[in-house]
Amino acid sequence: MNAPAWNQRDRQRRERLSRAAALAGVQGRRVAADAIVPLLECVLEPGDRVCLEGNNQKQADFLAKALVQVDPQRVHHLHMVQSVLALPEHLDLFENGIAARLDFSFSGPQGARLARLVAAGGIEIGAIHTYLELFARYFVDLTPKVALVAAHAADAQGNLYTGPNTEDTPAIVEATAFSGGIVIAQVNEIVDSLPRVDVPAGWVSFVVKAPSPNFIEPLFTRDPAQISEIQVLMAMMAIKGIYGEYGVQRLNHGIGFDTAAIELLLPTYGESLGLKGKIGRHWALNPHPALIPAIEAGWVDSVHSFGSELGMEDYIRARSDVFFTGPDGSLRSNRAFCQAAGHYACDMFIGSTLQIDLDGNSSTATLGRIAGFGGAPNMGADARGRRHASPAWLKAGAEARAGRCGAAGTPRGQKLVVQMVETFREHMQPAFVERLDAWTLQEQAGMALPPIMIYGEDVSHILTEEGIANLLLCRSDAEREQAIRGVAGYTAVGLARDARMVENLRDRGVIRRPADLGIDPRDATRNLLAARSMRDLVRASGGLYCPPKRFRNW
């Protein structure tokens, strides 16, 4: 009986590298831009698992365009594992017969096209993951054979400097490089000396200087001029009725105008409530421009970031006490670490969604658009492994367990998970529905489970322009349903409320209207915002913030 071979991964890696070394345009680790398609055809084999760095902001766009150009007779049935589907090429791979299976987290701008492909049977979806879940699987059963990543610069040896947008790169590279895989990096420039080494050369197989800098999306920038007075009202309720009530000091904000309004009300409305130093001190958050006035007013102690934000580089460098920066002054973001921080170290997540049902389940996967989840399921989940206490965590846990016995009443804390939505979304689509589209999508795509983003059992509060529903205080499914209906406004779900039961819940403080919080809606004007335009944000930063061109109107 032959002894088993224990070095097959290394042997296969050497074979692929040997094929690549024979190509014109390949000199050691350095690859000429016009040799990248032949290189991919040499190192890729049918059925390979490939991680193409598309994340929230930074895209390995040159490598994505090259991958679409490979010969599908040579390279096909790839299994793509990547955080975000952001570029058209990410789906062209499937339409061109190069890729067949997909595991991902978020699809953002490609959500509608993805929904059409899924409905037509053009993509086999393994799962829609949260970021941290997908990173974890890179080290277990979704380990990439080839990783295509983006970095800011490389030196002659092949060391990589990722700059402020480190993001997913460390997790992708480590999983691939230490499992016999091949790492190909596109860089903006090749320099003699790097400000710092983010990825050692020994982990990198090939480096190619792209013809143009990699694409970065300013995903977290919101123009204060677009914030409505309804969003100001909702932000006032959030600050007074949740942040102040629980003393939330460690938190994560989702993307959107709702949370941008909260950030811009901290130095004004929050200050008037005497909450400075009592809430909002430590953040797991991209460097949102809307947070500049709060930082300048001394509200913020620290911000650790998933990624960076275009135009914030000089401001971050000048505020190194707040942000995580290196000796060169540039941010080092890290999506995996920041997701872990948001899951375990934060007391609250507040974000939005597209649909909420009567159990409080929410999802951004709808029939016309499969947007995916990103980090929301990690941010918006009660971390059962958490063991350290904080006042906000303990108070939420006490409310959820009051009057319960046995295992359900065992004392422990609970994370605050807030879904903040207007009752009607764009095009007058109701945010509240009797049944999530996720159930139909499960049937269409043959999924084992419906693609629910945040499970209702994890949701502590639902906040709309109608008020706040504190689901921690509900003691039955019937109460929970009526609490949700009670803040669902003039949607069909809201109009079907039991008026007497809703008033009873209001008497108990389960539902609180603006008036119950001492808030007059007439006071909810844009004058409360610490900045009412992008130019105001620039002024607040002392001229250090430089907005991307599309946000400049002066």
C-alpha positions, 0 to 999 in steps of 0.5 A: 500500500502506497503511503499518502502524499502530504504535500499535494497543495505545494506540488500543485502550487509549484506546477502553476508557478512553473507554467507562469514563469515561462510566460513573456512579461513575467520576471520573478514576481513582477508581471507586465500589465499586458501579460496578466490575462495569459498569467491568469490562464496559466495559474487558474484551472477549471473548478478553482475557488477564486477570491476576487477582492471586491469589497465595500470600497476598494476594488481589484478592478484591473484584475477583474477586467482581466479575469473576464477576458480569459478563455472559457474553454481553458478556465471555467466553473470557477467558484467565486468567493468575495465580499462584494459584487460591485463591478459589472465584471463581477457578474460578467464572469457568470454570463461568460461561462467562466464562473458558476458558483458564488459565495458573497456578502453584499451586492450593492450596485449589482443587486438588481442584476444579480436578482435577474441572474438568480431567477434565470438560474444563471448563478448557483449561490452557496450562501449570502454571508456576513463579512466575518462569516465569509472571512472565517470560511476562508480558513475552513472550507472556502479557502481560495486557490487563487486570490486577486487583490489590490494594494496601493503600492509595492516595492521591488521585493514584492512587499505591499503597502495597502494604505488607508484602505487595507480592508479585506486584504489581510484575511484574503492573502493569509488564507490563500498564501498559507494553504498552497494558494497563489496571490496576485496583487494589482498596485497603483505604483511600484516604489523604492521604499514603502511607508510601511509593509502591510503584506510581506513579499513572501506571501505574494506570488505576483505583482502587476502595476495597473494602468490606472489606480484601483477604484475606490467608492466613497460609500459612507459619504452623505451630503448633509443637504440631503437630510430631511426634517423627518430624519432629523426627528428620528435622529432626535428620538434615537439620541434621547430615547435610546442613546441617552436612555441606555448610556450607549458609549460603544457603537456602530452606525450603518450607512445612510442619511438616518445615522448621518443625521444622528452624527450631526445632531450630537454636538447640537441636540445631544449637547442640549441634553447634557449627553456629552461624555455619556454617549457615543465615545467609541466607534467601530465605523468608517471615517464618516465625514458627518462625524467631523463636527462631533469629533471637533466638539470633543465627543469622540474618543476613538474610531476603528474602521472597516475601510477608509473614506475618500477625502478624509486622508488629511483629516485622519492624519491630523487627528491621530488621537482618534483614528488608528494610524501608523507612524506615516500618519495614514489609516490602517483599516481592517474589516475583519478586526472591525467586524469582530469589534462591532460584534463583541465590543460594541453595545449597539448597532443601529442601521436600516433595511428594506423590509421588516415583518411582523416578527421583526425579521428584516432583510435587504434581499427583495424580489427585484434586488438581492443586495446582500447583507454586508456586516449587518448580521454581525453588527446586528446580532446579540453576541452570545459569547460576550462576557464583559459587562457595560451599563448599556448591555446590562440594562438591555439584558435586564429588560429582556429577562424581567419576569422570566424564569429558568434558562430564559431568565438567567441574568446576562446582558444583551446588545442593542440592535436598532432598525431605523426606517421610515415607514415608506421607502423610495417609490412609496414602497412600504418598509413593513410587510406581512411576509418578507420577499426572502421566503420567495427568494429562498424558493427561487434560488433553492436556498436552505434558508430564507435570506433574512439579514437580521433575525427578529429575536436579535432586534431590540428596537424599531424606530420610525417617524411614528416613534420607538417600539422597544421589543425588549419589553414585549412578553408575547408574540402578540405584543411584539406584533402589535408593537411593530404595527404600532410604529408602522404608520400608514402602511397596510401593516400599520393600519391593521393594528389593534388600537386598544392594544397599541395604546396599552403598549404605549402606556407601558412604555413599549411604544413611545411617540415623540410626545412621550419623549418630550420632543415637539416635531416642530422643533425637528428642523435642519437648523439643528444639524451641526453641518447643513452642507458638504462645504460646512463639513469642510469648514468644520474640519478646518479645511482638512476634509477634501470631498470627492468631486461629485460632492462639490457644488461650489 
